[in-house]
Amino acid sequence: MILGFAQQYPPDECEQQLPDLAAARALLGDRVGALEALFAQRRAALAPLLHGAAEQALLRRSEDAAVLAYARLALRHGQLGSDLHPYHNEAHILDLCGERLSRIIASAGIDAFDLRGWCALLLFGACHDLRQREAPGTVAGVGANERASWAECLRILATCGFTPEHDTGVYIALELAIAGSTFDARPLPSQAALNAADLVHSGGALAARLEQVLDQRRPDWRGDPRIGEALPLALLAADLDTANVAEPFARFAESGEALCREREMLAGRSLDDAASAMPVLSFLGDGQSRFF
């Protein structure tokens, strides 16, 4: 697509176990109700943009993709699997696609983007953190987890009826948004996969530097208006991902704790070990202050 990353991340065991929407719904059972309630609210808010069958179909495909992504994250790193990540689990999808996206729609107004734009933000919330265990490594500043998540997102889109030819704007916006959600992707001394729990020590989301990435990967991008239209969505998606700083302080503290627990887990340190004391203190103290 736009950034030209090699497709080096094939389906893993989780993706093979949940190849389609039917398998996802079967796994989730009653848990899908949380998503259905979210979708009902979203449809009500976006009703003026649902002019006909084509618009209804686009939103339905987006909802289907979100369900599939939600089920895979619940199985891979959430409550339905054996590798629970305290922060990057299915609840993170509900945070972004639920209240946070609702607040954006309410404050910016639905005319801020067309239906494709709103669907791209919904899909970003569902798909941007699908993979969290990739070996460290960056390409043009884009992290391995983000490139792997984008590769899986492409397959989810195809499974749910999207095509690059018919849904070009959605594909471009999603690729840039997921790439832009990388935070200062520097190798970690522990050799653990780069993850958002370490972002607190970094300079922020790559989204703010996407123009430089495009200059490197696609020098002619300024002649493509579709990319220019997608960049504001990528910036907003990065803010959507870090909007815990705008939530009530207790909620901000809870998310910081969850990220800290995940960081220590990925570094192979037990919270009961003295070796975790200073990293935890640094993360929850000065680190959270810098992140805020």
C-alpha positions in Angstrom: 0.0 0.0 0.0 1.2 3.6 0.7 4.3 2.9 2.8 5.3 -0.2 0.9 6.0 -2.5 3.9 6.9 -6.1 3.0 4.2 -8.5 4.1 6.4 -10.4 6.5 3.9 -11.2 9.2 1.8 -14.3 8.3 -1.3 -15.4 10.3 -0.4 -16.8 13.7 -2.2 -19.6 15.6 -4.8 -17.2 17.0 -5.7 -15.9 13.5 -5.9 -19.4 12.2 -8.2 -20.4 15.1 -10.5 -17.4 14.4 -10.4 -17.1 10.6 -13.8 -15.3 10.1 -16.7 -13.5 11.7 -18.6 -16.7 12.5 -15.7 -18.1 14.5 -15.3 -14.8 16.3 -18.9 -14.6 17.3 -18.9 -18.3 18.4 -15.9 -17.6 20.7 -17.3 -14.4 22.1 -20.9 -15.7 22.8 -22.6 -13.2 25.1 -19.5 -11.0 25.3 -20.3 -9.6 21.9 -23.2 -7.7 23.6 -20.7 -5.0 24.7 -19.8 -4.4 21.1 -23.4 -4.5 19.9 -24.3 -1.8 22.4 -21.4 0.3 21.2 -22.5 -0.1 17.6 -26.0 0.9 18.3 -24.8 4.2 19.8 -22.5 4.8 16.9 -25.3 4.2 14.3 -27.5 6.7 16.1 -24.8 9.3 16.1 -23.9 8.8 12.5 -27.5 8.4 11.2 -27.4 11.6 9.1 -24.5 10.1 7.1 -26.3 6.8 6.4 -28.0 7.9 3.3 -28.5 4.6 1.5 -27.6 1.0 1.2 -24.0 1.6 0.3 -23.4 3.6 3.5 -25.2 1.0 5.6 -23.1 -1.7 4.1 -19.8 0.2 4.7 -20.7 0.7 8.4 -21.8 -3.0 8.7 -18.5 -4.2 7.2 -16.6 -2.0 9.7 -18.6 -3.4 12.6 -17.9 -7.0 11.4 -14.2 -6.2 11.2 -14.3 -4.7 14.7 -15.9 -7.9 16.1 -13.3 -10.1 14.5 -10.4 -7.9 15.8 -12.0 -7.8 19.2 -12.3 -11.6 19.4 -8.7 -12.1 18.2 -7.3 -9.7 20.8 -9.4 -11.3 23.5 -7.9 -14.7 22.6 -4.4 -13.5 21.9 -3.8 -11.1 24.8 -7.1 -10.9 26.7 -9.5 -12.6 29.0 -10.1 -15.6 26.6 -6.5 -16.6 26.2 -3.4 -17.6 28.1 -1.2 -14.5 27.5 -3.2 -11.7 29.3 -1.7 -8.3 28.8 -2.9 -5.9 31.5 -3.3 -3.0 29.1 -3.3 -4.3 25.5 -6.4 -6.5 25.7 -9.9 -6.3 24.3 -10.9 -3.7 26.9 -8.6 -1.2 25.1 -10.7 -1.6 22.0 -13.9 -0.7 24.0 -12.1 2.3 25.4 -11.2 3.7 22.0 -14.2 2.7 19.9 -16.7 3.5 22.7 -16.6 6.5 24.9 -13.5 8.2 23.4 -14.8 8.1 19.8 -18.2 9.2 21.1 -16.6 12.2 22.6 -14.9 13.1 19.4 -18.1 12.8 17.4 -20.0 14.9 20.0 -17.3 17.7 20.1 -16.2 17.8 16.5 -19.6 17.1 14.9 -20.3 14.4 12.4 -19.5 16.7 9.5 -15.8 16.7 10.6 -15.3 13.6 8.4 -17.3 11.7 5.9 -18.6 8.2 6.8 -15.3 6.6 5.5 -13.4 8.7 8.0 -15.5 7.7 11.0 -15.3 4.0 9.9 -11.5 4.3 9.6 -11.3 5.6 13.2 -13.5 2.8 14.4 -11.3 0.2 12.6 -8.2 1.9 14.0 -9.5 1.5 17.5 -10.2 -2.2 16.9 -7.1 -3.2 14.9 -4.1 -1.0 15.8 -2.8 -3.2 18.7 -3.6 -6.7 17.4 0.0 -7.9 17.7 2.1 -7.2 20.8 4.7 -10.0 20.8 6.8 -9.2 17.6 10.6 -9.1 17.7 11.8 -5.6 18.0 12.6 -3.7 14.9 11.6 -0.6 13.0 11.3 0.4 9.4 11.2 4.1 8.7 10.4 4.6 12.4 7.3 2.2 12.3 7.5 -0.5 14.9 7.2 -4.2 14.4 4.0 -4.6 16.4 2.4 -1.9 14.3 3.5 -3.4 11.0 2.3 -6.8 12.1 -1.0 -5.3 13.2 -1.4 -3.6 9.9 -0.7 -6.9 8.0 -3.4 -8.7 10.0 -5.7 -5.7 9.6 -5.4 -6.1 5.8 -6.5 -9.7 6.1 -9.4 -8.8 8.4 -10.6 -6.1 5.9 -10.5 -8.7 3.1 -12.4 -11.2 5.2 -15.1 -8.7 5.9 -15.7 -7.6 2.3 -13.4 -4.6 1.9 -11.3 -4.2 -1.2 -8.4 -1.7 -1.9 -10.1 -0.7 -5.1 -13.5 0.2 -3.7 -12.4 1.3 -0.2 -9.2 3.1 -1.0 -9.7 6.0 1.4 -10.3 3.6 4.4 -7.1 1.6 3.5 -4.9 4.7 3.3 -6.2 6.2 6.5 -5.9 3.0 8.4 -2.3 2.3 7.2 -1.1 5.8 8.1 -3.0 5.7 11.5 -1.6 2.4 12.6 1.9 3.3 11.5 1.5 6.7 13.3 0.6 5.0 16.5 4.2 3.9 16.9 5.9 5.8 19.8 9.6 6.6 19.3 10.4 3.1 18.4 13.9 2.6 19.9 15.2 -0.9 20.7 14.8 -1.9 24.3 17.8 -3.0 26.4 15.7 -6.0 27.6 15.1 -7.1 24.0 11.4 -7.2 24.8 9.1 -6.3 21.9 8.5 -2.5 21.8 5.2 -1.8 23.4 3.1 1.2 24.4 4.1 0.7 28.1 7.5 2.2 27.2 6.1 5.1 25.3 6.0 7.2 28.5 9.8 7.6 28.2 9.6 8.7 24.5 8.9 11.7 22.5 5.4 10.9 21.4 3.6 9.3 18.5 5.1 8.9 15.1 1.9 10.4 13.7 3.4 13.9 14.1 6.3 12.9 11.9 4.4 11.0 9.2 5.2 13.6 6.5 8.9 12.8 7.0 8.1 9.0 6.8 6.2 9.6 3.6 9.0 11.7 2.2 11.3 8.7 2.7 8.9 5.9 1.6 6.8 7.6 -1.0 8.5 10.9 -2.2 5.7 11.8 -4.6 2.9 11.6 -1.9 2.1 15.3 -2.0 0.6 14.8 -5.5 -1.9 12.3 -4.1 -4.9 14.2 -2.5 -6.0 10.9 -0.8 -2.9 10.9 1.4 -3.4 14.5 2.3 -7.0 13.7 3.4 -5.8 10.8 5.4 -3.1 12.6 7.5 -5.5 14.5 9.8 -7.2 11.2 10.6 -3.9 9.6 11.5 -3.1 12.5 13.8 -6.5 12.2 15.5 -6.1 8.4 15.8 -2.9 8.9 17.7 -4.7 11.3 20.1 -7.5 8.8 20.4 -5.0 6.2 21.5 -3.5 8.4 24.2 -6.7 10.1 25.4 -6.4 8.6 28.8 -4.6 11.8 29.7 -7.9 13.6 29.3 -9.9 11.2 31.4 -10.6 11.6 35.2 -7.4 11.3 37.1 -8.3 8.1 38.8 -8.9 6.5 35.4 -5.6 7.9 34.1 -3.8 6.4 37.1 -5.5 3.0 36.5 -4.3 2.9 32.9 -0.8 3.9 34.0 -0.7 1.1 36.5 -1.9 -1.4 33.8 0.8 -0.2 31.4 3.4 -0.5 34.2 2.3 -4.1 35.0 2.5 -4.9 31.3 5.9 -3.3 30.9 7.3 -5.3 33.8 5.8 -8.5 32.5 7.3 -8.0 29.0 10.7 -7.2 30.6 10.5 -10.5 32.5 10.5 -8.9 36.0 8.2 -9.9 38.8 6.7 -7.0 40.8 7.8 -8.9 43.9 11.5 -8.7 42.9 13.7 -5.8 44.0 14.8 -5.4 40.4 11.4 -4.0 39.5 11.4 -1.3 42.2 13.3 1.5 40.3 11.7 0.8 36.9 8.2 0.9 38.4 9.0 4.1 40.4 10.4 5.8 37.4 7.5 4.7 35.2 4.8 5.8 37.6 6.5 8.9 38.7 8.6 11.1 36.3 7.6 8.9 33.4 3.9 9.5 33.8 4.5 13.2 34.3 6.4 13.4 31.0 3.8 11.3 29.2 1.0 13.7 30.5 
